[in-house]
Amino acid sequence: MFFLSLSFLCLSLSLSLALLSVSCASLLRAMCNVSRAPQGRAHGSSFAHRGELRLAKRIVVKLGSAVVTRGDECGLALGRLASIVEQVAMLQNQGREMMIVTSGAVAFGKQRLRHEILLSQSVRQALHSGHNQLKDMSLSVLEARACAAAGQSGLMALYEAMFTQYSTCTAQILVTNLDFHDDQKRQNLNSTLQELLRMNIVPIINTNDAVVPPPEPNSDLQGVNVISIKDNDSLAARLAVEMKADLLIALSDVEGLYNSPPGTDDAKLIDIFYPGDQQSITYGTKSRVGIGGMEAKVKAALWALQGGTSVVIANGTNPKVTGHVITDIVEGKKVGTFFSEIKPAGPTVEQQTEMARNSGRTLASLHPDQRSEIICHLADLLTEKKDEILAANKMDTDLAVNAGRLPTAMLKRLSLSPSKLNSLAIGLRQIAEAAQDSVGRVLRRTRVAHNLELEQITVPIGVLLVIFEARPDCLPQVSALSIASGNALLLKGGKEAANTNRVLHQLVQEALSMHGVTEAVQLVSTREEVGDLCRLDKMIDLIIPRGSSQLVRDIQRAAKGIPVLGHSEGICHVYVDAEASIDKVIKIVRDSKCDYPAACNAMETLLIHRDILRTPLFDQIIDMLRTERVKIHAGPRFTSYLTFSPSEAKSLRTEYSDLECCMEVVDSMHEAVDHIHKYGSSHTDVIITENEDTAEQFLQQLDSACVFWNASSRFADGYRFGLGAEVGISTARIHARGPVGLEGLLTTKWVLRGDGHTAADFSEHGTMKFLHENLPVGQPLAGHRDSN
């Protein structure tokens, strides 16, 4: 106890010394934050969407007992509290006005009083009392109000010490019911809090548990305009409305509000809760500590919502998210349950995913002819409705041009033309033909034993999420591939192509309606962030990003337990061998770099055999690139060979995606392979040579998804490969590499047909023996019950 008291004394001294510097720093920071502080909004109505939470200026953070209290309910969870303080200080330093409603005084006081009781006993009593007996003896005298009185000062000192680390000053406010129901006291409280916020100080508010009477059951809310301070949920709601806060974040020990008690079968986290939905909720028991259960939280949240304050209930105890839960909420990410007064006209993305999965299972059960018929009808619609499609596309391109934000390469991707639509229709008909032999194809048949036969057959992966940027032609391509493979599909397109995507999706749904599976392909047009979609790991089976390497990397980082099929970068090489044909070199290099420099299969590095330097072929290559206005960046070895060289490449791993490329010199084909393995991205790499042996070694030794001989890198494309289309190009080491078409969207399952067989039949003393005979894949199952 001596050491504990000494630590509090030292803490108080350090706080006193730091107070002046903190105040000065707070004042300076407040002056600096004026220009970048969030503007907030006129109070009176809550935010309608999560994305608007970024605008919240005045925020109340409520910390429940389970958040700040240790598992043994005696003492504080210092790690959690430290990360919460860091987040609050970070938001305060952004210019927001932060307030904390905290529990924890009772737990902190209980810890201190137990130490006091232990030391107050004589040594003899301590020796003769067993630990359990002592514990029981202490508990009987640890009344909550006494604990609160003993713990309040220590709790506040802890907050002061933690916030001091971020040059943030705090102030303590203790309240009771009377402070809100007595008009004069309520005005005084409001005035004090306003002044603290104006001075850039974080008020820390708690009920004065040392003097409050015991809580009355079911009296936390009394009518529309009155709320009694029964617990910190009620206090936080009352305070948020009184102070016209933009946002109330209520942290508890559950992820948010569930439609039934968490942990029960079929319990689902509610993303957005609307007034009037209370009847659909079954509440469970309250937290292990504290006095407010989820029902009290919901009532308090709805009361605050009616008063114009937005509310989010989230988990503040999960160690995986505690360090960023508050900032994630303020950034508009899908965390916890968001309370909104405005119910959207359409379904939520969770509902869309559920509908897609259910309809997708029906799609997978259709006859192959029916899936082909849907795709062919979609191909016909692309031609029949081309005027409607092109009109919508013109709206998108005009908006993009007027905004001036899209680079030329992306504008080219965004723009559709009659020839593009015709090519799409041709590709779709190729997919329709391939769909005849896709789902349910037998890959392997084995006679395991007499009358026991095993098959491995192709099946859909499940629910796909395809995220694509300003490339509307992706929508019908991916839709057709998903239909052919029997997969449900969620599409998240770039906002630049919103009008085109909407029209194309309507045509997809029209085609799907032929066989009653309209909902199998869903277009996500709500304000869902990509990061939020990537968190639906229980609903989505595979994410496929189509776009820049930055988009792919962002999605790979954001994906939470969902596989991502994509390429990190498209650093494609063309190697010009010493025995290359001049005509082929010029044609292939020009096409690989200049046909569509923004494509992921465009050449980014040109490797030249050393013997070609200072030859007519080398001069022709340089002249062609200059004519095409390609900027050359020299690799280190290339630079050493030249007296006057182009600018040296900053990195040999650069994807320029423009009329730029790196040029480097190698001594041999083997050195070219080593260079590509070191600096490439395993996308597409090319050798140009007339030596067949050299070419074959290159093709065999190079470990890239696509390896070409005397052909442009631009052939790395699903349509050009005859796949009809592609959902993307994969450089991953999984079942699908390179352009991913229909085959890449299938997985397998095992089907075993027996006749009362058991594993025990094949034991040492069993009556049956394994045969494991490979059967022809096309052999009918008529012989399943034969006597062979």
C-alpha positions in Angstrom: 0.0 0.0 0.0 2.9 2.3 0.7 4.2 1.9 -2.8 0.7 2.4 -4.2 0.3 5.6 -2.3 3.7 6.8 -3.3 2.9 6.1 -7.0 -0.2 8.3 -6.7 1.8 11.0 -5.0 4.4 11.0 -7.8 1.6 11.0 -10.3 0.0 14.0 -8.8 3.3 15.9 -8.7 4.0 15.1 -12.4 0.5 16.2 -13.3 0.9 19.5 -11.6 4.3 20.2 -13.3 2.8 19.2 -16.7 -0.4 21.1 -16.4 1.0 24.5 -17.4 2.7 23.1 -20.5 -0.4 21.1 -21.4 -2.6 24.2 -21.2 -0.2 26.1 -23.4 0.1 23.3 -25.9 -3.7 22.9 -25.9 -4.2 26.6 -26.6 -1.6 26.5 -29.4 -3.1 23.4 -30.9 -6.6 24.9 -30.7 -5.3 27.9 -32.7 -3.7 25.7 -35.3 -6.7 23.4 -35.7 -9.1 26.2 -36.6 -8.4 25.8 -40.3 -8.7 22.0 -40.5 -11.4 21.3 -37.9 -14.5 19.4 -39.2 -17.3 21.8 -39.8 -20.0 19.6 -38.2 -23.6 20.3 -39.2 -26.7 22.2 -38.1 -28.0 20.2 -35.1 -31.6 18.9 -35.2 -31.3 15.8 -37.4 -28.9 12.9 -37.2 -26.6 11.7 -40.0 -28.4 9.5 -42.5 -25.4 7.5 -43.6 -22.2 6.1 -42.0 -20.1 8.0 -44.5 -21.3 11.3 -43.1 -19.8 10.5 -39.7 -16.6 12.0 -41.0 -18.3 15.4 -40.6 -18.9 14.9 -36.8 -17.3 17.7 -34.9 -18.7 17.2 -31.4 -18.4 13.5 -30.2 -19.3 11.8 -27.0 -17.5 8.5 -26.3 -19.2 6.3 -23.7 -17.0 3.7 -22.0 -19.0 0.9 -20.4 -17.9 -0.9 -17.3 -16.9 -4.0 -19.3 -14.6 -1.8 -21.4 -12.6 -0.2 -18.7 -12.7 -3.0 -16.1 -10.4 -6.0 -16.0 -11.8 -9.5 -16.3 -11.6 -10.0 -12.5 -13.8 -6.9 -12.1 -11.2 -5.5 -9.7 -9.0 -2.8 -11.3 -8.9 -1.3 -14.8 -7.9 -2.7 -18.2 -5.0 -0.3 -18.7 -4.1 -1.5 -22.2 -7.6 -0.9 -23.6 -7.9 2.4 -21.8 -4.6 3.6 -23.2 -5.6 2.8 -26.8 -8.9 4.5 -26.3 -7.2 7.6 -24.9 -4.8 7.7 -27.9 -7.8 7.6 -30.3 -9.7 10.3 -28.5 -6.6 12.5 -28.3 -6.0 11.9 -32.1 -9.5 13.1 -32.9 -9.2 16.0 -30.5 -6.0 17.1 -32.3 -7.9 17.0 -35.6 -10.0 19.8 -34.2 -13.0 17.8 -33.0 -14.6 18.4 -29.6 -14.4 15.2 -27.6 -16.2 14.2 -24.4 -15.9 11.0 -22.5 -18.5 9.4 -20.3 -16.7 6.8 -18.3 -17.3 4.0 -15.8 -14.5 2.5 -13.7 -14.5 4.3 -10.4 -16.1 1.4 -8.6 -13.6 -1.1 -10.0 -10.6 1.2 -9.3 -11.9 1.8 -5.8 -12.5 -1.8 -5.1 -8.9 -2.5 -5.9 -7.7 0.2 -3.6 -10.0 -0.8 -0.7 -8.9 -4.4 -0.9 -5.4 -3.3 -0.4 -6.5 -1.1 2.6 -8.4 -4.0 4.2 -5.4 -6.3 3.7 -3.0 -3.9 5.4 -5.4 -3.0 8.2 -5.5 -6.5 9.5 -2.9 -7.6 12.0 -0.1 -9.8 10.8 -1.6 -12.6 12.9 -5.0 -12.3 11.3 -3.4 -12.3 7.9 -1.4 -15.4 8.7 -4.3 -17.3 10.2 -6.8 -16.3 7.5 -6.7 -18.2 4.2 -6.7 -16.3 1.0 -10.2 -17.3 0.1 -11.5 -16.5 3.6 -9.8 -13.1 3.4 -11.4 -12.4 0.0 -14.9 -13.4 1.2 -14.4 -11.2 4.3 -13.4 -8.2 2.2 -16.2 -8.5 -0.3 -18.9 -8.1 2.3 -17.7 -4.6 3.2 -16.9 -3.3 -0.3 -20.1 -1.4 -0.9 -20.4 0.2 -4.3 -20.7 3.8 -3.2 -17.6 3.5 -0.9 -15.7 2.0 -3.8 -16.7 4.8 -6.1 -15.7 7.4 -3.5 -12.3 5.7 -3.1 -11.7 5.2 -6.8 -12.9 8.4 -8.4 -9.7 10.4 -7.8 -7.4 7.6 -8.9 -9.5 7.1 -12.1 -9.2 10.8 -12.9 -5.5 10.8 -12.2 -5.0 7.9 -14.6 -6.9 9.8 -17.3 -4.8 12.9 -16.7 -1.6 11.0 -16.9 -2.6 9.2 -20.2 -3.9 12.3 -21.9 -0.8 14.3 -20.9 1.3 12.1 -23.2 -0.6 13.6 -26.1 -0.4 17.2 -24.8 -4.1 17.1 -24.1 -5.7 18.5 -21.0 -8.8 17.0 -19.2 -11.3 18.1 -16.7 -13.6 16.0 -14.4 -17.3 16.4 -14.2 -19.5 14.5 -11.7 -23.2 14.6 -12.2 -26.5 13.2 -10.7 -30.0 13.2 -11.9 -30.7 16.6 -10.4 -28.0 18.2 -12.5 -30.2 17.5 -15.6 -33.7 17.9 -14.1 -33.0 21.1 -12.3 -33.0 23.9 -14.9 -30.4 26.1 -13.1 -28.0 23.2 -12.6 -28.5 22.0 -16.1 -27.7 25.4 -17.5 -24.6 25.6 -15.3 -23.4 22.2 -16.4 -24.0 23.2 -20.1 -22.1 26.4 -19.6 -19.1 24.6 -17.9 -18.9 22.0 -20.6 -19.1 24.6 -23.4 -16.3 26.6 -21.8 -14.1 23.5 -21.5 -14.7 22.5 -25.1 -13.9 26.1 -26.2 -10.6 25.8 -24.4 -9.8 22.5 -26.2 -10.1 20.5 -23.0 -11.6 16.9 -22.9 -14.3 16.7 -20.2 -14.5 13.4 -18.5 -18.0 12.8 -17.1 -19.3 10.2 -14.7 -22.2 9.8 -12.4 -21.4 10.7 -8.8 -21.8 7.1 -7.6 -20.7 8.1 -4.1 -24.0 9.9 -3.5 -26.5 8.5 -6.0 -29.4 6.3 -4.7 -29.7 2.7 -5.9 -31.0 2.5 -9.5 -34.7 1.9 -9.9 -35.5 -0.9 -12.4 -37.0 0.0 -15.7 -36.9 3.7 -15.0 -34.0 4.8 -17.2 -36.4 6.3 -19.8 -39.5 8.1 -18.8 -41.4 9.4 -21.7 -40.2 11.2 -24.7 -38.5 14.3 -23.3 -37.3 13.0 -20.0 -34.4 10.6 -19.3 -33.3 9.6 -15.9 -29.6 9.0 -15.2 -29.8 5.3 -14.2 -26.6 4.2 -15.8 -23.9 5.6 -18.1 -25.8 4.7 -21.2 -28.6 7.0 -20.1 -26.1 9.6 -18.9 -24.3 9.6 -22.3 -27.5 9.9 -24.3 -28.8 12.7 -22.0 -25.4 14.5 -22.2 -25.1 14.1 -26.0 -28.5 15.7 -26.6 -28.0 18.4 -24.0 -24.6 19.4 -25.7 -26.0 19.0 -29.2 -23.3 16.4 -30.0 -23.1 15.1 -33.6 -22.2 11.6 -32.6 -22.4 9.3 -29.6 -20.1 6.2 -29.6 -21.2 3.7 -27.0 -18.5 1.1 -26.4 -19.5 -2.2 -24.7 -18.3 -5.8 -24.7 -20.3 -6.9 -27.7 -19.8 -6.2 -31.4 -23.1 -4.2 -31.6 -26.8 -5.0 -31.6 -27.8 -8.5 -32.6 -31.3 -9.6 -33.6 -31.1 -12.2 -30.8 -28.6 -12.7 -27.9 -25.0 -13.0 -29.2 -23.8 -16.6 -29.2 -27.2 -18.1 -29.9 -27.9 -19.9 -33.2 -28.6 -17.6 -36.1 -27.8 -14.5 -34.2 -26.9 -11.8 -36.7 -25.2 -8.5 -36.1 -27.4 -5.6 -37.2 -25.5 -3.1 -39.3 -28.1 -0.3 -39.3 -30.9 -0.1 -36.7 -34.0 2.0 -37.4 -36.7 3.3 -35.0 -39.5 0.9 -35.0 -37.3 -2.2 -35.4 -37.4 -2.9 -31.6 -40.0 -5.6 -32.0 -37.6 -7.7 -34.1 -35.0 -7.9 -31.3 -34.7 -10.5 -28.6 -32.5 -9.1 -25.8 -30.2 -11.3 -23.7 -28.7 -10.7 -20.3 -26.8 -7.6 -19.4 -23.0 -7.3 -19.2 -21.0 -9.2 -16.5 -20.3 -5.8 -14.9 -22.3 -2.5 -14.9 -26.0 -2.1 -14.6 -27.1 -1.3 -18.2 -27.9 -4.2 -20.5 -28.4 -4.0 -24.3 -32.0 -3.1 -24.0 -31.0 0.0 -22.0 -28.4 0.9 -24.6 -30.9 0.7 -27.4 -33.5 2.8 -25.5 -30.8 5.4 -24.7 -29.6 5.3 -28.3 -33.0 5.9 -29.8 -33.6 8.7 -27.3 -30.4 10.4 -28.4 -31.3 9.7 -32.1 -34.6 11.5 -31.6 -32.7 14.4 -30.1 -30.6 14.8 -33.2 -27.5 12.9 -32.2 -26.2 9.9 -34.3 -25.3 6.8 -32.4 -23.0 3.8 -32.9 -22.8 0.9 -30.5 -19.6 -1.1 -30.9 -17.2 -3.4 -29.1 -14.5 -1.8 -27.1 -12.9 -4.9 -25.7 -11.8 -6.9 -28.7 -8.0 -6.6 -28.8 -7.9 -6.9 -32.6 -9.9 -3.7 -33.1 -9.7 -1.8 -29.8 -6.8 0.3 -31.1 -8.8 1.8 -33.9 -12.5 1.2 -33.2 -13.3 4.9 -32.4 -11.3 6.3 -35.4 -12.8 3.6 -37.7 -16.3 4.7 -36.6 -15.6 8.4 -37.2 -14.1 7.5 -40.6 -17.4 5.9 -41.6 -16.3 2.3 -41.6 -18.8 -0.5 -41.0 -18.1 -1.1 -37.3 -20.8 -2.0 -34.8 -24.5 -1.0 -35.1 -25.3 2.4 -36.6 -28.6 4.0 -35.6 -30.3 5.9 -38.4 -33.7 7.6 -38.8 -33.7 7.2 -42.5 -34.4 3.8 -43.9 -32.9 3.3 -47.4 -35.3 2.4 -50.2 -33.3 -0.6 -51.4 -31.8 -3.6 -49.6 -28.6 -3.4 -47.5 -25.5 -5.0 -49.0 -25.9 -7.9 -46.5 -29.4 -8.5 -47.8 -28.1 -8.2 -51.4 -25.5 -10.8 -50.6 -28.0 -13.2 -49.0 -30.4 -12.8 -52.0 -27.5 -13.4 -54.4 -26.4 -16.6 -52.6 -30.0 -18.0 -52.6 -30.6 -17.2 -56.2 -27.1 -18.4 -57.1 -27.8 -21.8 -55.8 -30.9 -22.0 -58.1 -28.7 -20.8 -61.0 -26.1 -23.5 -60.3 -28.9 -26.1 -60.4 -30.1 -25.1 -63.9 -29.4 -27.2 -66.9 -26.3 -26.0 -68.8 -28.5 -25.2 -71.8 -30.5 -22.8 -69.6 -27.4 -21.0 -68.4 -26.2 -20.7 -72.0 -29.5 -19.4 -73.0 -29.3 -16.6 -70.4 -25.9 -15.6 -71.7 -26.9 -15.6 -75.3 -29.9 -13.5 -74.5 -27.6 -11.0 -72.7 -25.3 -10.9 -75.8 -28.4 -10.1 -77.9 -29.4 -7.3 -75.5 -26.0 -5.7 -75.8 -26.7 -5.3 -79.5 -30.4 -4.5 -79.3 -30.1 -1.9 -76.6 -26.8 -0.4 -77.8 -28.3 3.1 -78.2 -29.5 3.1 -74.6 -26.1 1.8 -73.3 -24.1 4.4 -75.3 -26.4 7.3 -74.2 -25.8 6.4 -70.6 -22.0 6.0 -71.3 -21.9 9.4 -72.9 -23.4 10.9 -69.7 -20.6 9.3 -67.7 -17.8 10.3 -70.1 -19.1 13.9 -70.3 -19.2 14.2 -66.5 -15.7 12.8 -66.3 -14.4 15.2 -68.9 -16.0 18.2 -67.2 -14.7 17.1 -63.8 -11.2 16.8 -65.3 -10.1 14.2 -62.7 -9.6 11.1 -64.9 -6.4 10.6 -66.8 -6.6 9.9 -70.5 -6.0 6.1 -70.0 -9.0 5.8 -67.6 -11.2 7.9 -69.9 -10.4 5.4 -72.7 -11.4 2.5 -70.4 -14.6 4.3 -69.5 -15.7 5.0 -73.0 -17.8 2.4 -74.9 -18.4 2.3 -78.7 -20.5 0.1 -81.0 -17.4 -1.9 -81.9 -16.7 -2.5 -78.2 -20.3 -3.7 -77.7 -20.0 -6.0 -80.7 -16.8 -7.5 -79.4 -18.5 -8.0 -76.0 -21.4 -9.8 -77.6 -19.0 -12.1 -79.5 -17.1 -12.9 -76.3 -20.3 -13.6 -74.4 -21.4 -16.2 -77.0 -18.1 -17.9 -76.6 -18.8 -18.1 -72.9 -22.3 -19.5 -73.6 -20.8 -22.3 -75.6 -18.2 -23.1 -72.9 -21.0 -23.1 -70.3 -22.3 -26.4 -71.8 -19.5 -28.3 -70.1 -18.7 -26.4 -66.9 -20.7 -27.1 -63.7 -21.1 -30.7 -62.8 -18.3 -32.0 -65.1 -16.8 -35.2 -63.8 -13.0 -34.9 -63.4 -12.2 -38.2 -61.8 -14.1 -41.5 -61.1 -12.8 -44.2 -58.7 -14.3 -47.5 -57.7 -13.3 -47.4 -54.0 -14.7 -50.9 -53.4 -17.6 -53.1 -54.5 -20.7 -50.9 -55.0 -18.8 -47.9 -53.6 -17.9 -45.3 -56.3 -16.4 -41.9 -55.9 -16.6 -38.9 -58.2 -14.8 -35.5 -58.2 -17.0 -33.0 -60.0 -16.8 -29.3 -60.7 -19.0 -26.9 -58.7 -19.3 -23.1 -58.3 -17.1 -21.3 -55.8 -20.2 -19.6 -54.2 -20.5 -15.8 -53.9 -18.0 -13.6 -55.8 -17.4 -10.0 -55.2 -15.9 -8.2 -58.2 -14.6 -4.7 -57.7 -13.8 -2.7 -60.8 -12.9 0.8 -61.6 -14.0 3.0 -64.6 -14.4 0.0 -67.0 -18.1 -0.7 -67.6 -17.3 -3.4 -70.2 -16.2 -5.5 -67.2 -19.8 -5.8 -66.0 -21.3 -7.9 -68.8 -18.1 -10.0 -69.1 -18.0 -10.9 -65.4 -21.7 -11.4 -65.2 -21.6 -13.9 -68.1 -18.7 -15.8 -66.6 -20.5 -16.0 -63.2 -23.7 -17.2 -64.9 -21.8 -19.8 -66.8 -20.1 -21.1 -63.7 -23.2 -21.0 -61.5 -21.7 -18.4 -59.1 -23.7 -15.7 -57.4 -22.1 -12.2 -58.0 -21.8 -8.9 -56.2 -20.6 -6.1 -58.5 -19.0 -2.9 -57.1 -18.2 -0.5 -59.9 -16.5 2.8 -60.0 -18.7 5.9 -59.5 -17.4 7.3 -62.8 -19.4 4.7 -64.7 -22.5 4.7 -62.5 -25.0 5.4 -65.3 -23.5 2.8 -67.7 -23.3 0.2 -65.0 -26.9 0.7 -64.0 -28.2 0.2 -67.6 -25.9 -2.8 -68.1 -27.0 -4.4 -64.8 -30.6 -4.0 -65.8 -29.9 -5.9 -69.0 -28.2 -8.7 -67.0 -31.3 -8.9 -64.7 -33.5 -9.0 -67.8 -31.6 -12.0 -69.2 -31.5 -13.8 -65.8 -35.3 -13.4 -65.5 -35.7 -15.9 -68.3 -35.3 -18.7 -65.7 -36.2 -17.0 -62.5 -32.8 -16.1 -61.1 -32.9 -12.3 -61.4 -31.3 -11.8 -58.0 -28.1 -13.9 -58.7 -26.2 -10.8 -59.9 -26.4 -7.8 -57.6 -25.0 -4.3 -58.3 -23.9 -2.6 -55.0 -25.0 1.0 -55.6 -25.2 2.0 -51.9 -22.5 4.1 -50.1 -20.7 0.9 -49.0 -16.9 1.4 -48.8 -14.7 -1.3 -50.4 -13.2 -1.9 -47.0 -16.6 -2.6 -45.5 -17.4 -5.1 -48.3 -14.1 -6.9 -47.6 -15.3 -7.5 -44.0 -18.2 -9.8 -45.1 -16.1 -12.9 -44.7 -19.1 -15.0 -43.7 -21.0 -14.1 -46.8 -18.5 -13.7 -49.7 -16.2 -16.6 -50.9 -13.8 -14.8 -53.3 -12.9 -11.2 -54.1 -11.7 -10.3 -57.6 -10.4 -6.8 -58.0 -10.1 -5.4 -61.6 -8.2 -2.2 -61.8 -4.9 -0.6 -60.9 -2.2 -2.4 -58.8 -3.0 0.1 -56.1 -6.6 -1.1 -56.0 -5.5 -4.7 -55.8 -3.1 -3.9 -52.9 -5.7 -2.0 -51.0 -8.2 -4.8 -51.3 -5.7 -7.4 -50.3 -4.9 -5.4 -47.2 -8.6 -4.8 -46.4 -9.8 -8.4 -47.0 -10.7 -10.1 -43.7 -10.5 -13.8 -44.2 -11.7 -13.7 -47.8 -9.3 -15.0 -50.6 -8.4 -12.3 -53.2 -7.7 -13.3 -56.8 -5.7 -10.7 -58.5 -2.3 -9.4 -59.7 -0.2 -7.2 -57.5 1.4 -5.3 -60.5 1.8 -5.8 -64.2 5.6 -5.4 -64.6 5.9 -7.2 -68.0 9.2 -7.7 -69.7 10.2 -8.2 -73.4 13.6 -9.7 -73.9 15.3 -9.1 -77.3 17.7 -12.0 -77.9 20.9 -11.7 -79.9 19.3 -13.9 -82.7 16.1 -11.9 -82.9 14.5 -10.8 -86.2 14.5 -7.0 -86.8 11.0 -6.9 -88.2 9.5 -9.0 -85.3 11.3 -6.9 -82.7 10.0 -3.6 -84.0 6.4 -4.9 -84.3 6.3 -6.7 -81.0 8.0 -4.0 -78.9 5.7 -1.3 -80.4 2.6 -3.3 -79.8 3.6 -4.4 -76.3 4.3 -0.8 -75.2 2.2 1.5 -77.4 -1.0 -0.3 -78.2 -2.5 0.3 -74.7 0.2 1.5 -72.3 -2.2 1.7 -69.3 -3.1 -2.0 -69.5 -1.6 -4.4 -67.0 -0.2 -6.6 -69.9 1.7 -3.7 -71.4 5.5 -3.9 -71.5 7.3 -2.0 -68.7 10.9 -3.2 -69.1 12.7 -3.9 -72.4 15.7 -6.2 -71.9 18.4 -6.0 -74.7 21.1 -8.6 -75.3 24.5 -7.0 -75.0 25.5 -7.9 -78.6 22.6 -5.8 -80.0 24.1 -2.6 -78.7 25.5 -0.3 -81.4 23.9 -2.3 -84.2 21.3 -1.1 -86.7 18.6 -3.1 -84.8 19.3 -1.1 -81.6 19.1 2.2 -83.5 15.8 1.1 -85.1 14.4 0.2 -81.6 15.4 3.6 -80.2 14.0 5.5 -83.3 10.7 3.6 -83.0 10.3 4.4 -79.4 11.1 8.1 -79.9 8.6 8.2 -82.8 6.0 6.8 -80.5 6.9 9.3 -77.8 7.9 6.7 -75.3 10.1 8.0 -72.5 13.1 5.7 -71.8 14.5 5.2 -68.3 17.9 3.5 -68.4 18.8 0.6 -66.1 22.2 0.8 -64.3 24.0 -1.5 -66.8 22.5 0.2 -69.8 23.7 3.6 -68.3 27.3 2.3 -68.0 27.4 1.5 -71.8 26.4 5.0 -72.9 28.3 8.3 -72.8 25.0 10.2 -72.9 22.1 8.1 -71.5 18.5 8.8 -70.7 17.5 9.4 -67.1 18.4 6.5 -64.9 15.4 4.4 -63.7 14.6 5.0 -60.1 13.6 1.4 -59.7 13.6 -1.7 -61.9 10.2 -2.7 -60.4 8.2 0.2 -61.8 4.8 -0.2 -63.5 4.7 3.0 -65.6 1.2 2.5 -67.1 2.0 5.2 -69.6 4.3 5.8 -72.6 7.4 5.2 -70.5 9.5 2.1 -70.1 12.8 1.0 -68.6 15.6 -0.3 -70.8 18.3 -2.6 -69.5 21.2 -4.7 -70.9 21.8 -8.4 -70.2 24.5 -10.8 -71.3 22.4 -13.9 -72.1 19.0 -15.5 -72.0 19.7 -17.0 -68.6 20.6 -13.5 -67.2 17.3 -12.2 -68.7 15.4 -15.0 -66.8 17.2 -14.1 -63.6 16.5 -10.4 -64.0 12.7 -11.1 -64.6 12.6 -13.4 -61.6 14.1 -10.7 -59.5 12.3 -7.6 -60.7 9.2 -9.0 -62.4 5.7 -9.5 -61.1 5.0 -13.0 -62.6 2.5 -11.5 -65.0 3.5 -11.7 -68.6 7.0 -11.9 -70.1 8.2 -12.3 -73.7 11.2 -13.5 -75.6 12.0 -12.5 -79.2 14.4 -14.8 -80.9 14.8 -17.1 -84.0 16.7 -19.7 -81.9 14.1 -22.4 -81.0 16.3 -23.9 -78.3 16.8 -20.6 -76.6 13.1 -19.9 -76.8 12.1 -23.2 -75.3 14.6 -22.8 -72.4 13.1 -19.4 -71.7 9.5 -20.8 -71.8 10.4 -23.6 -69.5 12.6 -21.8 -67.0 10.6 -18.6 -66.5 8.0 -18.9 -63.8 5.4 -16.3 -64.8 1.7 -16.7 -65.4 2.1 -16.0 -69.1 5.3 -16.6 -71.1 5.4 -15.9 -74.9 7.7 -16.5 -77.8 7.7 -14.0 -80.6 4.3 -12.5 -79.6 3.2 -9.3 -78.0 2.6 -9.2 -74.3 -0.8 -7.7 -75.1 -2.1 -11.3 -75.9 -2.4 -11.9 -72.1 -6.2 -11.5 -72.2 -9.1 -13.8 -71.7 -10.8 -12.8 -74.9 -7.7 -13.2 -77.0 -7.0 -16.6 -75.3 -10.5 -17.7 -76.5 -11.9 -17.8 -73.0 -14.7 -15.4 -74.1 -13.7 -12.9 -71.4 -11.9 -12.8 -68.1 -12.7 -11.8 -64.5 -9.1 -10.6 -64.2 -5.5 -11.8 -64.4 -4.0 -13.7 -61.5 -0.4 -13.8 -60.6 -1.2 -15.8 -57.4 0.1 -19.4 -56.9 -3.4 -20.9 -56.7 -5.6 -22.9 -59.0 -6.0 -20.1 -61.5 -3.1 -18.1 -63.1 -3.0 -15.7 -65.9 -6.3 -14.6 -67.5 -9.0 -16.2 -65.3 -12.0 -17.4 -67.3 -14.7 -19.9 -66.7 -12.5 -22.6 -65.4 -11.0 -20.3 -62.8 -14.4 -19.7 -61.2 -15.0 -23.4 -60.5 -13.9 -25.6 -57.6 -14.7 -29.2 -56.9 -16.6 -31.5 -54.5 -16.4 -35.2 -53.9 -19.5 -37.4 -54.4 -19.5 -40.9 -52.9 -22.2 -43.4 -53.7 -22.4 -46.5 -51.5 -24.7 -49.2 -50.3 -24.6 -49.2 -46.5 -20.8 -49.1 -46.4 -19.0 -48.3 -43.2 -15.3 -47.6 -42.4 -15.3 -50.5 -40.0 -16.0 -52.8 -43.0 -12.4 -52.1 -44.2 -10.6 -52.6 -40.9 -8.2 -55.4 -40.2 -11.0 -57.7 -39.2 -13.5 -56.3 -41.7 -15.1 -58.1 -44.6 -14.2 -55.7 -47.4 -11.1 -54.6 -49.2 -10.3 -51.3 -51.0 -10.1 -51.6 -54.8 -9.3 -47.9 -55.8 -9.8 -48.6 -59.5 -9.7 -45.6 -61.8 -12.8 -45.6 -64.0 -13.2 -43.8 -67.3 -14.7 -40.3 -66.7 -17.4 -40.8 -69.3 -18.4 -44.3 -68.1 -22.1 -44.3 -67.1 -23.1 -45.1 -63.5 -25.4 -48.0 -64.6 -22.8 -50.5 -63.3 -22.9 -49.0 -59.8 -24.8 -51.9 -58.4 -23.3 -54.6 -60.6 -21.5 -57.7 -59.2 -18.1 -57.1 -60.7 
